[in-house]
């Protein structure tokens, strides 16, 4: 059975990803910010999936604490095949306008966290000379449709993905980003033409997928990700084509 460590499973996307991985038969260790979040997530899982999943509370973002947590998880699961660095999407423009200094500190903190967790996971995988690291993101272009976009984090994460991929290539560990398109949010839950109108720019009668459907895009990298590294794969609608 393959094994995965998912950080920030408390976010909406993180929860959707965790369920998708479990449904694929992958053993998952999911990291949460609080014990209450971890307990609630596991309690809501069907009994068969509970046996495949273990939860932890994320340690302080310090190198030794992060390395110890991931090494411990890998030892318990007898290996680590996949690391996914979840992220709770925020509106960076709003945050920057509200408090520029706090925004700068928060951006630095988020990218430092990505760096520390990915390096710790990569170190474990490099010893076995196999593994995948995936960084999910939300397309910047969706800002114009009211989605909470994070271009500073995204660009920093992409730069890290490209650099870290080169570092891990001798050890057969792939590092890729996965950028998602738009999805149905809570305020768009009711079906109807008015809810789809903002997305007419992207497609004729555009579909409005659920967030859980977007999580299935991970299958592209889970099934074929070992054939590439340092790339940004896109999945969904509302993403600009790059030719």
URNOR-V192810 format. One record per run of one state. SS is the DSSP state (@ for helix, = for strand, . for the rest). FROM is the first residue (numbers start at 0). TO is the last residue. If there is no record, write none. Layout:
{{SS | FROM | TO} {SS | FROM | TO}}
//
This chain:
{{. | 0 | 1} {= | 2 | 6} {. | 7 | 10} {@ | 11 | 22} {. | 23 | 25} {= | 26 | 31} {. | 32 | 33} {@ | 34 | 42} {. | 43 | 45} {@ | 46 | 49} {. | 50 | 51} {= | 52 | 56} {. | 57 | 61} {@ | 62 | 76} {. | 77 | 80} {= | 81 | 84} {. | 85 | 90} {@ | 91 | 97} {. | 98 | 98} {@ | 99 | 127} {. | 128 | 129} {= | 130 | 137} {. | 138 | 138} {@ | 139 | 144} {. | 145 | 149} {@ | 150 | 170} {. | 171 | 171} {= | 172 | 179} {. | 180 | 184} {@ | 185 | 187} {. | 188 | 191} {@ | 192 | 198} {. | 199 | 209} {@ | 210 | 214} {. | 215 | 216} {@ | 217 | 226} {. | 227 | 230} {= | 231 | 234} {. | 235 | 242}}
//
